[in-house]
Amino acid sequence: MNSSKQVVTRFAPSPTGYMHVGNLRTALYAFLIARANGGRFILRIEDTDQERFVEGATELIYKTLKSAGIDYDEGPDIGGPSAPYVQSQRKEIYKKYAEMLVEKGKAYYCFCTKERLENLKDKEGAFEYDRHCRNLSPEQVQENLKKGLPYVIRQKMPTEGETSFDDEVFGHVSVKNSELQDIILLKSDGLPTYNFAHVVDDYLMGVTHVVRGSEYISSSPKHVLLYDAFGWERPIYIHLPLLMGKNEDGTFSKLSKRHGAVSFQDLTQEGYLPEAIINYIAFLGWKSKQTTEEFFSLDELKKLFKISEINKSPSVFDYEKLNWFNKAYISKLDFEVFKSHALKFLPPQINKNVDKILKLIQPRIEKFSDIAEATKIFYLQPAFDASMFENKKNKTNAAQAAEILPQVKEVLENVENFTNDILFESLSQFAAQKQIKVGALMWIVRIALTFTQATAGGATEILEILGKSESLTRIENTIKNL
């Protein structure tokens, strides 16, 4: 390909539902390749498979890309020189080019009935077309067309030799032509198949780099043969590594819903920030050799991203790593921005000390959906559990708690200004008098209040938020149970 050409990439999803993480990664990489090279990025909707079409899915694609910060230069909702950008609206274009291939002898009309094709299946249901209509005479074809017989147009594959192409990630790929079937290009309803439509569209839209998942590598020889049949220059192919998920038994398989939330919408609904998702997804198949930094804004990724740094080996979608990214992004948010997100997840029972509680949990939560669990201690005291006082590090137990909590209650009753600093000073002084480690005392107090091993905030922070009355009530209940 001529290196002086402007780089043009595209994202061409099917409107069949939510945006899978794998699709979003494809969109992101195609976008970054275009932006890193001063090129154009196109959005095209591939809706020729009407049986799988989901109402509202196209609008969801627009919304997802916008939320992710992935803007495009041409697309169905903004127009462009190659409009329309929805395949079902380009039906006549495909018919014209399919018939052009028939005239060139690179494709042919197939009039085989469904019944005949069904009979070609083996016992396992596998199908291989026997090229029955490949050598029909021009007279037979015209007669069938005059009769109005239904037909499809099939690609006439070479039967000898090999077809090869070079992929930027997987290198040289070659397949024996004897293994290629005469696939359908234009269906009987006049709509094209993916194999045909995307080649025509990519050429007409000037796409120079085709970015897609590695599952399309096996189909690519058919596609380059179409380019060759038309006499068009082949694009540069960039096939992305598989995305894997970790199974319960420790093995890995292709990422799917059984691994958890795998759509952008699911992840944002669970409280992941779009910036964190995008930052993490960028690493699922790519790693910069220019820096060891892991946190990148989209603008920074545009400058750094290189095709040569895309990996060939499968990438594992790791929720722990995503949580790590998201926690870092959440902790850096301006408090008012954090609050605007957090309020959507805050339980209705939290109706006082809201800012104090949110400031306490902001650096501690991994995702916004953690807020419900993290704030439960402020309106609900969990059931009494004496074993919770056991702590090897602090050398505490229930017997020690039973002895010390009545004295702690007295100290707290005498604290007038129930604020974190004063509470910490009061309890620290008490610990010194009793020759108890401050950490051990705080553990006992925190467990007495919450009966929760890990909490957002320490004992005195929780005391301040609960207030004097509620704190003393909880400690009194704990003393009675002990």
N, C-alpha and C positions, 0 to 999 in steps of 0.2 A: 504494500500500500504506500502511496505517496506520503512521505512524512510531513510535507508542507501543508497537507489538508488540515482544516480545523477539526479537532476532535469532537465527535458527536456521539453521545450515548443515549440510551433510553431505558425506561422502566416500563414494562408492559404487563401489568397484572391482569388476572381474570377476576371479574366481580362476583366471586363465589362465597364471600363471607368476610370474616375478620382478617386483618393483616398478620400473617404468620411471621415470626421472628426471622425465618429464613428469607422470606420475601422482602422484609424490611432491610435486611443486610444487603440483598441484591440491589435494592433501590439506593441504599447509602453508598455502596462501592461504585455504582454507575455514576451517581451524583458527584462523588469525590474525584473520580477519574476525569470527568468533564471539567470540574472547577479547577483542579490542580493543573490542568493543561490549557486553561483559558478557553474551554470549549462550550458547547451547548448541551443541555440536558432536556430530554423530551419525555413526557408522560403519554402513554398510549393505552387505551383500554381494549383488551382482547376478549371480546364477548361472543365469539362465534359458537361456543358451546352453550347454546341456549338452555339445555336441560339442567345445567348446573348454575344458571344465573340466579342470583339472590337480590331481591328488591332492596334498594338502599345501599348496596355494597359499593357502588361507584362513588357515592357521596362520602362513604366511610374511608375510601382510599384518599380522596382529597383531604379529608379532615386529619387522617393519620400523618400524611406527608407534611401538612402544615404544622401539626403539633410537634413533629420531629425536627422541624426547621429545614426540611428538604424542599427547596423551591425549584420549579422547572421553568424553562424558557418557552416551551410550547406544550399545549395540552388541550383536552376537550373543553375545559372550563375557561381557558384564556385564549384559545385559538392559535393561529400560526400559519405559515406559508404552506404546510402540508395537510391542512384540515380537509376532511374531518379526522379526528384522532380516536374515533370509536370504530372498531372493525365492522360491526354490523351495519354501519352507515357507508361502508366502502365496497359493498357487494359488487357493483358493476366494474370496479377497478380490477378485482380478482378474476372475474369472468373474462375480461379482456386479456389479461396476462396468461391465464390458463389456456385460452384458445390460441394465443401466440405460441405457446410451447407445443401445442398439437400441430400447428403449422410447421414448426421447426423439426417435427419428428421426435421431440423429447418427451411427449406425453400423448395419451390416447383416451378416446371415449370408451368407457366400460359399461355395458348394458346388463351385466349379470344381475339376476334377481336375488332377493334376500334368501329365498329357498335354496338356490344353487350355492350361494356362499356358505350357508349353514351346513350344507353337506360336505364342505371342504374341511370342516373341523375334525380333529382326531378325537379319540376317546377322552382325552384330558381336556378337551375344549380349545386346544391350541389351533390357531388359524394361519394358513399360509396361502396367499392367492396364487392360483396356477397360471396366471397370465392368459386366461382364455380369450380375452378380447384384444390382446396386444397386437395381433396380426390380422385383424379384420380388414378387408379390402375397403378402399374409399367408397365404393358403391354400396357395400353392406352398411357402412357407417351412415351414409346419407339416407339410405332407405329407413334405417332405424330412427333417425332423427325426424324424418318426415312422418313416421308413424306416431311420433310423440312418446317414444319409449323413454322411461326414466333412465338417467345415466349419471355416472360420476366421471371425473377426469382423473386418470392415474399418471403418476410419474413413470416414465420409461427408463428403468435403471439399466446401466451396463451390466452384462452378465460375466464379463471376463476382466482380469486385471485387478487393480486396487485403486481405492480412493483415499487420499491422504490430506491432512491439513495440520497446521501448526497452532498450538494453543499456548498462550502466554504463561499459563500456570503449569499445565500438564505436558507440555512439550509436543513432540511429533506423534500424531495419531494416524493409524492406517487401518483400513478394513478391506477385506476381500469383497469385491463387487458381487460375487456369487452368494454372499450372505444377505444382500439387500433385497427387500421386497419392493414391488411396484405399489407404492403407497398412494392413497387418495389425496389429491390436491384440492379438488372442488367437489363438495358433496351434492347429493341429488336435490337438495333444497336451494342450491346455488351459493351456499355459504362455504367459505374455504376452511380447510383444516389448519391447525396451528403451524404445521410443517411448511405450508405454502404461504399463508397470509403474512407471517412475520418476515419472511424473506423479501416478499414484494414491498411490504411497508418499510422495512429497514433500508432497502435500496432507494425507494422514492423519498424517504425522509432524510437521506444522506447519513445514516448511521455508520460510523467508522469502527466502533468498538462494541461488540456484542458481549454484554456481561450477564451471566446467568449461572444457575447451579450446575454442578458436575453431573447431575442425572441426565443432562442433555448432551453429554459428550457422544453417546452412542447414536444419537439422531443427527449429529452434525455432518457426517458424510453425505446424507441425503440433502442437507441444506447447501453445502458447498457445490454439490452437483447441479442444484438449481441455479446458483450464481453462474456456474460455468455454462449451463444450457442457455441462459439469457445473454451470455457474453459480458456479464457484469464483474467488476472487481470485487473480490472477496473482502469481507470485513476482517478485522482482527478479533479473534475469539479469546475471551477470558472466562474460563469456567471456574467457579468458586468451590472450595472444598465442602464436603458434607458437614451438616450440623448434626451432632449426636447428643443424646440425652443419657443420663446415668440411670440404669434400672435399679430396682430394689435389691437385686442379688449382686450388685456391683459391676455387672456387665454393661455394655453400651449398645444402643441401637439408635436408629434415625429419630431425631427429635420429633415428638408428637405429644398430643394432649395428655397421654398417660404419665408424662414426666412433670406435669403441672401446667402453670400458665405459660402458653407459648405464643400468644398473640399480643401485639402492642396494646390493644384495648384492655385485655385481661391484666397486663402488667401495670398499666396506669391506674386501673380501677383498684388494684391492690396497694397502690400508693408508691409506685416507683416514678421518679421524675423522668420526663422525656430525655433530658440532657444526660442523665446517668445511663439510661437504656442505650442511647446512641453511642456514648463513650465506650460502654462495655461491648456492644455489638461490633464496633470497629475492630476490636481485638479478636473476634471470632474468625480468624483466617488471615489476619494481617498483623505485623509487628514492625515498627519503625527501627531501622538500623542506625538512625541518626541521633536517637536519644533513648534513655531508659525511663523517661517520664511516662506515667500511665494516665494522667488526667489531661484531656484535651477538649477544648471547645470545638464546635463545628468549624469555625473559622480557622483554627489551628490545624485541624485535620485536612482542610482544603489545601494548605500549604505543604503539609508533610507527606500526604498519601502518594505512594508509588506502586505501580502495577508489579514491579519486580520484587516487591516485598510481600506479595500475597503468598500464603503457604499452600502447599498441595495436600498435606495430611489433614484428616478430619478434625474438626474443632468440637469441643464438648461445651455445651451450654451449662454453666455451673452457677446455680442459684446463690451459693455462698459468696462467690466472687461478685455477682451482681449486687447482692446485699451490701457487700463491702463498698462498692462504688457508690451505691445509693445513700448509704449512711454518711459518707464523706460529703456528698453533694447537699444532703439535708442539713448537716451541721454548719455548712458555709452560707446557708441562706440568710438573708436579712430577716430579722425576726418577724416583721410585718408580712413579708412574703410567705415565710413559714406558717404563720398563723392563718393566712388566707387558705392555704392548703389543708392545714390541720383541722380547722373548724368543720370541714366536711366529714371528718372521721371521728370527731369528738362525741362521746356518749352524751345523751341529753341530761343525764344525772349530774354531769359536771357543769354547774351553773354559777359557781363562785370561785374566786382565785384563779380564773382561767389563764391569765397571762403568766402567773407564777408557775402553774402546772406545766404550761407549754414550754416555758423557758427551761424548766427542769428536765423535760423529756427530749427537747430538741437534739442535744448532742448524743442521746442514748438510743434512739430508735433507728432501725434499719430501713423501714418503710412506713408510710403513713397508716397502713392498716394495723400496725403494731400499737397504735394509740389506744385502741379500745382495751387491750390487755394491760398496757402500761399504766392507764389511769384508773383501773378498777379498784386499786387499793384506796383511792380517795373517797369512794362512796360505798364501799362494801368491804367489811372485814371478813376475810376467809375463815373457814372453820378452824377451830383450835386443833393444833397438832404439836404435842410436846416434843416430838423428835426433831422438830425444826430448830430447836435451840442447840442441838448438837453441832459443834463446829470444831474440827481438829486444829485448824490453823489458830483460832482464837481461844481454844481450850475451854469452850463453854458447853453447858448442858442444862437440862430442865431444872435440876435441883438448885443450881447456882442462880438461875433465873427466878425461881420461887423465893429465894432468899433476898435477892437484890431489888426486885421490882417494887415491893412496897416502899423501900427507901427512895427509889427513883421517883415514885409517885409523889412523895413528900417534897422532893426537890422541885419538881415541876409545878406543884401547887403554889410554891413560893416565887415562881418566876412571873413577874407582872408583864413585862414586854416580851411576848411570845414570838421572837424573831430568831432567825437561824443563828446569827452571831452570838446573841445572848444565851440561847439554848445550848449552843456548843460550848461556850465558856463555862456555863453552870454545870453541865454534865462532865466536862473535863476536870473541873475542880473536885467534883464528887468522886470521880475515878481516882484522882491523886490521893484523896483522903482515905479511900478504901484500898489503895494500892492495887487497883485493877487497871489493866491496859485499856486505854481509851477505845481501841478497836473492838475489844471484847464487850465492853459496856454498850457501845453503839449497836453491835450485832444483836444483843439481847433486847434492847429497846426497839430496834427496827422489826425484829421478829414478833415481838409482843403487839406491835401496832398492825402488822400486815400479814404475818405468817406466809411470807413470800420470800424465797431465797434471793432472787435478783429483783431489785426495784429501781425505778427511776428516782434517783436521789437517795441521800443517806438519811439516817435517823432524824437529825435535827431539821433537815429540809422538809421531811414528811410531817414532823410535829408542827412546824410553822403553817403548812398548808391546811392540815386538819384542824388546827386551832386548839386552844386550851381545853375547852369543854369536851370535844370529841376525842382528843388524845387521852385525857384522863379517864374517860368512859371506857375506851378500848383497853387501857392498861389495867383498869379495875376488873374488867371481864376476864382478862388473861390471868390475873392473880387468883381470881375465884376458881378458874379451871385448873390452875396449877395445884 
